[in-house]
Amino acid sequence: MTSEPLYAVFQAARRLTVGPPAEAARAAYKALAAQPDAPVIVLDRATGQVIDLDLRGDAAAIQARYA
């Protein structure tokens, strides 16, 4: 059985959340909406790879995309 990946989301030096893709996308979207000039990075907890999330649209569109 393959489990859902866990992503860690950071803005500047602060960890915002660790969770599945839908949770990570929500956190990244909210952080960028609140502080658009502060960088957000998403990392795969298992590999350390940077993850590129599709944050186009509003919160509902992002939630549907990663549900």
Secondary structure as the mmCIF struct_conf table of DSSP 4:
data_model
#
loop_
_struct_conf.conf_type_id
_struct_conf.id
_struct_conf.beg_label_comp_id
_struct_conf.beg_label_asym_id
_struct_conf.beg_label_seq_id
_struct_conf.end_label_comp_id
_struct_conf.end_label_asym_id
_struct_conf.end_label_seq_id
HELX_LH_PP_P HELX_LH_PP_P1 THR A 2 PRO A 5
STRN STRN1 TYR A 7 GLN A 11
TURN_TY1_P TURN_TY1_P1 ALA A 12 ALA A 13
STRN STRN2 ARG A 14 GLY A 19
HELX_RH_AL_P HELX_RH_AL_P1 PRO A 21 ALA A 34
TURN_TY1_P TURN_TY1_P2 PRO A 36 ASP A 37
BEND BEND1 ALA A 38 ALA A 38
STRN STRN3 VAL A 40 ASP A 44
TURN_TY1_P TURN_TY1_P3 ARG A 45 THR A 47
STRN STRN4 VAL A 50 VAL A 50
BEND BEND2 GLY A 57 GLY A 57
HELX_RH_AL_P HELX_RH_AL_P2 ALA A 59 TYR A 66
#
